[in-house]
Amino acid sequence: MKATAYVNAQTLKAVACAVMTDETRCYIKGVHIEFSQNGITLVATNGHLLIAAFKKLDEDDTPDGPNTIIPIDMVNRIKLARKAPEMVKIEIDGMLVTIEHGEVKIMGHAIEGTFPEWRNVIPKGEASGEVAHYDFEKLAIFSKAQKLLGEKYARIVHNGPNPALVDMRSPHIFALS
């Protein structure tokens, strides 16, 4: 099944900040893209934190494409520059993934495997407000993502020992720590 998604290049790179960097779980060494009638969702996790972004469907997006894991090395080849296009075109044809960003065309194979059920870790209800300690390495990842999005800092919504929502200062992207 073929599918096409147009996503913001900075958002894709920001989500990719959360990708697993070691080889232990190869199925999370990429950005997971989900297609639905409502829109396109991009998700990445390293097993300890998560960044997700949502984009409503545009007329050129495919609403019923296959959920696919795009390898991080393909995403890393996208270069952000002042004169670079804002949007990235992602085409999926079976296991073949093609990313077009301006004049650059990147081709590769999707990662085989099942991406974790990431929605299961999203806290339900109100945050407790209980202050907790945070790993500075995790906070550095969120800061890097924020910088890619053009923001100075993220805000952690304290939730005690439970997963904490990280407000990425944008209505279409969030993170969990």
Solvent accessible surface area in square Angstrom, and as a share of the most:
residue,aa,sasa,rsa
1,M,141,0.63
2,K,146,0.62
3,A,3,0.03
4,T,28,0.16
5,A,0,0.00
6,Y,60,0.23
7,V,3,0.02
8,N,35,0.18
9,A,2,0.02
10,Q,81,0.36
11,T,9,0.05
12,L,0,0.00
13,K,34,0.14
14,A,0,0.00
15,V,0,0.00
16,A,11,0.09
17,C,23,0.14
18,A,0,0.00
19,V,9,0.05
20,M,18,0.08
21,T,122,0.71
22,D,69,0.36
23,E,130,0.59
24,T,110,0.64
25,R,89,0.32
26,C,73,0.44
27,Y,71,0.27
28,I,1,0.01
29,K,37,0.16
30,G,0,0.00
31,V,0,0.00
32,H,15,0.07
33,I,0,0.00
34,E,21,0.09
35,F,18,0.07
36,S,46,0.30
37,Q,132,0.59
38,N,113,0.58
39,G,1,0.01
40,I,1,0.00
41,T,12,0.07
42,L,5,0.03
43,V,0,0.00
44,A,0,0.00
45,T,13,0.07
46,N,27,0.14
47,G,42,0.40
48,H,130,0.58
49,L,4,0.02
50,L,8,0.04
51,I,0,0.00
52,A,2,0.01
53,A,5,0.04
54,F,78,0.32
55,K,42,0.18
56,K,155,0.66
57,L,51,0.25
58,D,76,0.39
59,E,171,0.76
60,D,87,0.45
61,D,11,0.06
62,T,30,0.17
63,P,45,0.29
64,D,80,0.42
65,G,10,0.10
66,P,40,0.25
67,N,92,0.47
68,T,10,0.06
69,I,6,0.03
70,I,0,0.00
71,P,18,0.12
72,I,31,0.16
73,D,87,0.45
74,M,7,0.03
75,V,1,0.00
76,N,77,0.40
77,R,134,0.49
78,I,2,0.01
79,K,145,0.61
80,L,64,0.32
81,A,71,0.55
82,R,245,0.89
83,K,196,0.83
84,A,30,0.23
85,P,62,0.39
86,E,119,0.53
87,M,68,0.30
88,V,0,0.00
89,K,51,0.22
90,I,0,0.00
91,E,59,0.26
92,I,1,0.01
93,D,65,0.34
94,G,42,0.40
95,M,84,0.38
96,L,64,0.32
97,V,0,0.00
98,T,10,0.06
99,I,0,0.00
100,E,52,0.23
101,H,10,0.05
102,G,45,0.43
103,E,179,0.80
104,V,78,0.45
105,K,119,0.51
106,I,1,0.00
107,M,108,0.48
108,G,18,0.18
109,H,130,0.58
110,A,9,0.07
111,I,31,0.16
112,E,138,0.62
113,G,55,0.53
114,T,111,0.64
115,F,13,0.05
116,P,52,0.33
117,E,125,0.56
118,W,19,0.07
119,R,122,0.44
120,N,116,0.59
121,V,77,0.44
122,I,50,0.25
123,P,43,0.27
124,K,161,0.68
125,G,73,0.70
126,E,168,0.75
127,A,41,0.32
128,S,71,0.46
129,G,49,0.47
130,E,100,0.45
131,V,112,0.64
132,A,26,0.20
133,H,186,0.83
134,Y,43,0.17
135,D,72,0.37
136,F,166,0.69
137,E,131,0.59
138,K,50,0.21
139,L,49,0.24
140,A,59,0.46
141,I,46,0.23
142,F,3,0.01
143,S,60,0.39
144,K,126,0.53
145,A,0,0.00
146,Q,0,0.00
147,K,162,0.68
148,L,40,0.20
149,L,34,0.17
150,G,64,0.62
151,E,68,0.30
152,K,183,0.78
153,Y,134,0.51
154,A,28,0.21
155,R,116,0.42
156,I,32,0.16
157,V,34,0.19
158,H,63,0.28
159,N,9,0.05
160,G,4,0.04
161,P,122,0.77
162,N,83,0.42
163,P,54,0.34
164,A,1,0.00
165,L,72,0.36
166,V,1,0.00
167,D,43,0.22
168,M,0,0.00
169,R,91,0.33
170,S,24,0.16
171,P,145,0.91
172,H,76,0.34
173,I,7,0.03
174,F,57,0.24
175,A,0,0.00
176,L,6,0.03
177,S,23,0.15
